[in-house]
Structures are given as structure tokens and as C-alpha cells.
Amino acid sequence: MSDKLTDTSAVQEQQEQAAPPKKLVAPREIAAYALTSYGINNLNSFIGSTKQYFMMSFLGISGTQYGVLGTASSIWDAMDDPISGVVIDRMRTRWGRLRPFLVFPTPLWALTSILFYVVPGNFSVQQRFWYALISTIIHGIGFSYLNGWELLLYNITPNTDERSRLIATNKFVNLFTYLPSLVPLFVDFIPSITSNNVTQPTVYTSFSVVFVIFAIFCTLFGFFNMRERVSVASKEEMKEKGILKSVVTIFKCRPLFVLLLSNFFASVKGVGGASEDFFWLNCTGRLSNRLLASLFTGIPNYVITPLAPKMVEKLGLRTTAISAGIFSAVAYTALYFIGYSPTESSLVNFIWVTFALTICGLPNHVMSVCDPLLKGDMYDYLEWTSGIRSEGLVNAVSGYVNKLSGSVISLLSGAVFDWIKFKPQKDMFGNIVPHTNPKVLKGIWGIFCLAPAVARYGYALALLLFNVHGKLKNQMLIELDERHAERAESIKAVLDSENAT
């Protein structure tokens, strides 16, 4: 009798998941999704913008060592991704398939996010390298499972219009990710105000603790306030399909490999992003100039981001993404050739760079809305061609390829600073001061501008191969709706049969 009740309960849950949504996702759930993303993005933004600068400046790791660190940890992460993908796809719990990944990996990524900004006093340079490497590997394992929560976007609702609005809302909220941009201001002024009783490394450590605590709060809020609605295959269906068949199907998915290629080119922008602190400190004289510039460069995004869904609706998803990439690429190229100091006035030069970066960044949030929508089309295409939504395994394959390519980017991000013969300059207190060598400054400027330009050109060209658009996409969505309706009817019939007996 208890087995029968359990089966009936499971069928009822599947029926609820299979039924098409009758209204928009509840406001509380939208808020939970946006807040979860906001907390994680604050932490990731802080780490992404400061980790290399901190480790090269205060741990004493060279550019090449940092590149090796990134390469080794990416390879390790890539080895773990196939395991995490299978676990995610086959996870079935009372809390859902994906929500548990907001909770159980927390100790791994939370602790290591703080360890990145702790300088072991008695360690040699080599020991510090191994300390950084081990911390990075553990951090990557934690995030490989935490990233499972991102698939919730495609399981909260199957409706593409709802996804578009949910993504736009999320991206708009993330425009207010101000806290990481405040870090350079505190790094510049707190040590001088306290007469160096509080050092620059201490400021970074303190901020890492703040961001970790906030990220944990956000993920817990998301766990308790989000639901999964999209119908998923049963354990029996997953067993029938099998891991090998799922892998074969994935490797035949053209849209997936197009997105992998576009993501690779997009990641090249990270080489330029890693140079931001180096540029603002050395080329403009103050690290906090980055904050001042960011107060203006992000303003247009408050208008652009809400308009992105309308652009997609009018131009088409693929065309919007390609146009945004080309615009950004041309803007960065022009910026490099004009230079960061075209006049004798430092104030005018600062205003020029800020204005130019604003123009270069206009398409960024258009692409940030388009990218998850393209990924959603890819998941729908895979279900359309195979009958199974293998998001976890797809995410694993994507993570595997992205991390292998990311290892190349990480190596390049560190190596370019050795190529331009950059070495940090310090004062008597161990704080970093601006560089003065013109060749080094020109090299930093080249990294800052040309890496994003190459990234955007490659991104746009790759998406020309994305085939889920136009008539094919319309046909796919119609047939998927029919299949979902058939599944709902089938589950209802099973439930009625169970109730009758």
C-alpha cells in the first residue's frame, strides 16, 4: 500500500511538472532567482577582477606561474565535470533535481573564496604557488556543482517568453553589482588613512569574507523560494536512454558546438579583463579610477538591458547577438588605435577613456541576455531531436570544453604580462605603486583593448553557424508543445488509473 501511495505521489508531481504554465512565474520566485544570481555574481565578480592582481602582487606569483595555476586547475575541473554532469541529470530528491546544488557544495567554494586572499606568512614562493593551486582546484570542484543551479532557468518554466523576461529581470538586477567595484577605492585609501596599520592584503581578505557571507545568504534564499516545473524524464527513461546514448546524441548537436566555439572566443575577453586593475593603476595613476569610470560606463545599461528582449523579438535572437558582437569589436579596435592619452590633460584623457569604454560596453548586456536564451534554444533542440533533456550532461560537456579552453586563456592571461616584461613596483610598506616604463604601459594598453576586440569578432562569426532560428525554430517549438501536452495527458491517464484501482 505504501509503495502504491509513493508511486501515486510521484505521478502527481510529474503531472504538475508536465502541465504547461497557466500564468507567469510568481514575483517571489523571480526575486529569488535574481537574488541568488546577484549574490553569486558579486562573489564571482570580486574574484574575477582581483584574484590575479592579488596573487601576482602579494603572494609573489609570477605571470607564468599564475597561467600554469589556471591551466592545471582548469584541467582538473574538466576531469570532474563529466561526473558532476551525470550526478545532476540523475538527481531526484524531494526538493527537486537542481535546487539541492544550491546547498551542498557551499563549504568548498565558500572557504576557498576566502583562502584566495590570505597570504601565508611563513611560506616560500613555491609553497605559496601550491597553496594557491590547491585552493583553486577545490574552489573549482565546489563551483562545478553549484553551477547546476543555473539550469533552474530552463526548468522554472518551459515558456520562452517567460524565460526572456526572467533573464532580462535578472540581468537588470545584476547591473547593481556595485560592491566589487568599490574594492579599489578602499585599497587605495584605507592603508593611507590608517598609516599602513591596515595593509592592502587585509582589505582584500575582509571583502572576501563579506562577499562569501552574502553569497551564502542568497543561495539559501533561492533554495527555499524556487520551484522546478519542466517535466523531466523518469529514472526508467534515463536508464533506457543510457549515458552512452545521451553522450552520442550530445555530440551530434550542432547548436551546442557553435555555442562552445562562441564561448571560447568570448572568454578571450577575460585576458583583457584580467588587465583592468593593472591598466587603471599603472596607466592612469590610481586603482580607484576604475571605480570612478564604472560610475559612468554602466549607466546606459539601465536602458539597454530592459530593451534587450524587445530587440530579440524584433530582430531575432541570433541576429541581435551577432550585431552586438560586431559593434563591440569595432569599438574596441578604434579605442586601441586612438590610445588612452590622446591629449596632454590627464582629466580629458580620463573622460575620453570613460566615454570610449561606455560605447564599447553598450552591447555587453544585450549579449548577456542573448547568451542564456541561445542556450535555452540549444536545450530545446536537443530535446526535440532526442526526446530527453540532458542538461546536466550537456553542462558537463560544455564545462569540460570551456575549462580546457579556459586553461589556455588562463595561461595566456598570465603569460602576456611576462611578454611585456611587467613586474609590480612596491613602496617601502609593500603596497603597489604605478609603473613608469612607457613600453610596459603600452603593452598593458594593448592587452586591455585588443583581447576584447578579438573576442567579440570571434563571437559574432561563430554565431553565424547557429542553426536554431527562423522556420526551424518555430517548427521545433510547436512540436515540443505538442509532445509536452501528450506527456501531460499520459501522466493524467496513469494517475486516473491508479485512483481507480
N, C-alpha and C positions, 0 to 999 in steps of 0.2 A: 504493500500500500504506500509506504513512504517513498519507494522508488518511483511509483506512478505519480505521486504528488510532485516530486522533484522534476520529473520529465515534463509535467504539465506546466510547472513554473518556468522551466527553461523555454518551452514553446511560447508561453505568453510573452516572455522577454524578447524572443526573436520576432514575434508578431509586432510588438511595439517598435522594435528597431526597423522592421521591414516596411511598416506603414509610411507612406510619403508624408512629409510635414505639412500640416494644415495652416500653420502660421509661422511668423518669424521666430527665431531663437529668442528666448526670454532676455530682457535687458540685463538681469543679474548675471546671466551666463556670458553675455557679450562682455560685461565688465570683468568677469573672472578671467576670460580668455585674454583680454587686453592687459589686465594687471599682471597675470602670470608672465606674459611675454615682456612686459615692461621691466619687471624685476630681473629676469634672466638677461635681458638686453643691457641693462645698466651694468651688471657684473661683467658680461662679455665685452662691452664697450670699454670698460675700465681696463680689463686685462689686455684686450687687443691693442689699445693705444699706449699702454705703459710698460707692458712686460719686457719687451725687447730693450727699451730705453733703460729700464731699471736694472736688468741683468747685465747689460753691457757697461753701465755706468757705475753700479755699486757692487755687483757680485764679481766684477773683473773679468767677465767672459768676453772673448773677442768676437768679432762679427762672424768669422768662420765657425767658431765653436757654437755660437747661437744657431747658425744654419744647420750644423750637424745635429744639435739638440732637437731642432724642429723636424729634421728628416727622420731621425731614429724614432721619435715619439709618434710620428705620423705612420710609419711602417708598422709599429706595434699596434696602433689604433686600427689600422686596416686589417690586421690579423684577427682582432677582436670583433670587428663589425659583422662578419657572417654569423657568428654565434649570437650576437645581440639581435640581429635581424630575424633569425629563426625563433628566438625566445619571444620577441614582440609579436610575430604573426600567430604564434600558437598559445599566447597568453589568454586564459579565460578565467576571470575572477568575478566575485560578487560586485566588485567596484568597476568592472568593465575590463576591456582588453588593454587600454592605453593609459588610463588615469593612474594606475599604480606606479608608472615610471616617473611620476612627479615626486614620489616619496622615497623609494628605497635606495636610489643611487646618491641621495643627498650627502651622506658623510664623506664620500670620495671627492666630489667636486668642491664641497664647501671647505674642507680642511686644506686641500691643496691650493685653493684660490688665495688663501692667506699665506701659506708657506712660500709662494712665489715672491713675496715681498718681505721676507725675513732673511737677514744677512747673517749666516753662522760665523761668529767672530773668530773661532779657532780653526776654521777650515782653510786648507790651501786652495789655490785657484782650481786645481784638478778636482779636489774633493767638492768644491762648490759646483763644478760642472756636473758631477754625478748627482749631487743633491738636486740641482735644477732638472736634470733628466728624469730622475725617478718621480719627482713631484709632477712633472709634465705628463708622464705616462699614466700615473694614477688618475690625474685630472681628466685625461682623455677617455679613460675607461668609464669614469663616472658620467661624463657628458655623452658618451655613446648610448647610454641607456636613458639618460634624461631627455635626449633628443627625440625619444619615442613619443613624447607628449606632443611634439609638433604635428604628428599625424592626426591628432584630435581634430584639427581644422577640417579634414576630409571625412570625419566621422561624426562631427557635431550635426552636420546637415548635408544631404546629398544635392541640395539645390544650389546651382552655380551662381544664381543671383544673390542668394544669402551669403555664399562664400565671398563673393566680391565685396559686399557691404561689410562683412565681418573683417576681412583683410584691410579694407580702407580705414575702418574704425581703429583697428589695431595699429596700423601704421601712423595714423594721426596722433594717437596717444603716445607712440614712441618718439614723436617729434619733441616731446617734452623730456627727453633723456638728457637733462642738463648736468646732473651731478658729476659724471665723469669729466666733463669739460671744465669743471671748477678746480680739478686737482692741480693743474699747473699754477693757478693763482695762489693756492695755499703753499705749493712747493717753493714758489718764488719769495713769498713774503713771511711765512711763519718762522723759518730759521733766522731771518734778519731781525724780525720783531723780538724774538726770544734770545737774541745774541748768540745764536747757534747752540743753545741748550737743547732745542728740538731740532734734530737734523732732518735733511730731506728724506732719507730712508724711513724714518719714523712716521713722516706724513703719509708716505705710500702705504705702510703697514696699517695705519689707522683707517685709511679709506678702504682698504681691502676687507677689514672686519665689518665696516658699515655696509658695504655692498653685499657681502655674504649674508648677513642677518636679514637684510631687506629682501634678497632673492628667496631665502627660505620661507619668509612670511608669505610672499606672493605665490610660490608653488603650492603651499598648503591651502591657501585660499582657493586657488584654482582646482585643487583636488576635490574639495568639498562642494564646489559650486558648478561644475561642468558635467555634462552627460554625453553619452555616445548613442547616436540614433541610427547610423547607417547599418543596414543589415550586413552581417559578416558570415562567412562560411562556417558551418559546424565543424567540430573536431573530425567527424567522419568524412566530411567532404575534403578537409585538408589532408587527411590520411590518404584518401583516394587519389587526390591530385599528386601528393608526394613532393618532397623537397626537390628532387632532381627534375621532375617535370616543370615545377614552378621556375627553377633556375633557367631551364631551356627556353621557356616562354619569355622570361625577362630579357634574355639575351637576343631575342628576336624583336624586341620592342624598339623600333626606330626613334620614337619621341624621347625615350629615356636617354639614348646615346647622344642625341642632339643636345639635350639639356646638360648632360655631363660635359660635353665639349664647350657649351656656352658658359657653364660654371667654371671650367678651367680658366678660360680667358678672363672671366670676371674676377677670379681670385688673384690674377696678376696685379690687379689694383692694390692688393694688400702690400705689395712691395713698396708702392708709393705711400700707402697709409702708415707703414712702419717707420717712414722717414719724417712724419709730421712734426713730432717733438724736436727732432734734430734740425728740421728746417726753421721752425719758429725761434728756437733758441739761438742757433748759430747764424742764420741769415738775417734775422730781424732784431736780434739782441736780447729778447725776452721770451721765455717759455710761455708766460701768461698772455702774450699777443695772440696765441691760438684761441684762448677764451674770448678775447675782445672781438676777434674776427668771427667766431662762431655765433656771436650775438646777432650778427647781420646776415651771414651766409645762409642761415636756416630759415629766415623769415618767409621767403617765397614758398617754402614747402608747406606752410599752413594753408596756402591757397591751392597749390598743385596737388597735394595728396587727396583731398576730398573730391577733386575733379577727375582723378585718375580713372575711377570706374566709368565715368561718362565718356572719357577718351577711348577706353576699351570698347564701350558699347558702340561708339560712332565709327571708329577706325578699324576695329577688330583687335583682338589680343596680340597676335603675332606682329602686326604692322605697328602697333603702339610701342611694343618693346624694341623692335628694330630701329624705329625712328629715334627713340630716346637714346639708344646706344650710339648711333652715328652723331647726333647732336653733341653729346658729351665728349666724344673722341675728338671732334674738330675743335671744340672749345679748349680742351687741354693742350692740343698741339699748338694752337695760336698763343696760348699763355706761355708756353715754354720759349717760343721764339721772341716774344716781347720782353720777357725777363721779369724779375721781381724788384728791380731797382732802375726803372727807365728814367728817373729824374734824380736831381740832387737832394730833394727833400724826403727825409725818412717818413714824414707824415703822409705826403702824397703817395709815396710808394706803398705804404701800408693800406691806404684807402684803395689804391689800384688793385693790389693782390686780393683784398677782401671782396671787391666788386667782381673781379675775374673769377674767383672761386665760387661766388654766388651763381654766376652764369654757368660755370662748369657743373655745378651740383644740381641745377634745375631738374634734370631727368632722373636723378638718383631715386627719388621716392615714387616716380612713375614706374621705374623698373622694379622697385621693391614691392609694389602692388602686383605687377605683371608676373613676377617670378613664381610666387606660390600658386597663382591661377594657372600658369603653364604647367606646373607640377600636378595640379588637380586634373587638368585635361589629360596628362600622361597616365595618371592612375585610372581615370575613366576609360581611356583607350585600352589599357591592359585588361581591365575587367571585361570590356566589350569583346576583345579578341580571345580571352582565355576563360572567362567566366568566374575568375577568382580575383579578389582584391588582396594582393600580396604586398601591402605597403611596407611591412617590416622588412621583408626580404629585398624589396626594391630599395628601401632606405639603406640596407646593409651594402648592397652592390654600389649604390651611389656613394655611400660613405667610404667604401673601400677605394673606389677610383678617385674620389675627391681628396682623400687623405694621401694617397700615393702622389697625386699631382700637387697636393698641398705641401708635401715634403720637398718637392722641387722648388716651390715658391718660398718655403721657409729657408732653404739653403741659399736661394738667390737673395732673399731679403737681408741675410747677414753678410753674404759674400760681397755684395755691391759696395758695402762700406769699407771693406778691405781693399777693393779695387780702386777706390778713390783715395786710399791711404788716410782714412779718417781714424783719429784716436781722440777720445774725450779729454778735454782740458779741465783741470781741477784747481781750486784755490787751496789755501793752507788748511781750511776746515774740511776738505774733501768734497765740497759742493761743486757742481758742474758750472763752468763759465763758457761764454761764447768762443767759438773758433774764429781765427782771423785769416787763415790761408785762403786766398782767392780761388785756387784750383779746387780745394776741398769744398768750398761754398758752392762753386759752380756744379760740382759733382752731386751735391745734395739736392740742388735745384733740379737737375736732370732726373734724378730718381723720383722726386716729388711730382713732376709733371708727366714724364714720358711713360712711366709704368701705367698710370690710369688711362692714358691715351691708347696704348697698345691693348689694354684690357677691354676698352669699350669698342674698338674696331673689331676685335675678335668675337666679342659677344654678339654684335649685330650680324656679322657674317655667318656665324654658326646657326642663328635662329632662322636664317633663310631656308634651312633644311627641315624645319619643324613642320610636319605634315598634318597636324590636327587643327584644321581651320576650314572655314568655308562650308561647302556642302558635306564634306566628310564628317566634320564636327557635328553639324545639325543632324545628320543621319544617325550618328553614334548616340547622341543624347536621346533621341526619340526611341531607339531600340533599347537603351538601358532603362528608360522609364517603363517600357512595356515589360521588360524582364523583372524589374522590381515589383511591379503590380502583380505579375504572375506568382512571384515568390510569396508576396503577402497573402494572396488567395490560397496558395498551397499550405502555408502555415496555419491560416484560419481553418482550413479543412481538417488538418491534423488536430487542432485544438477542439473543434466541434466533435470529432470522432472520439477523442479522449474523454470529453464531458459526457458523451452519450453512453460510454461504457462504464 
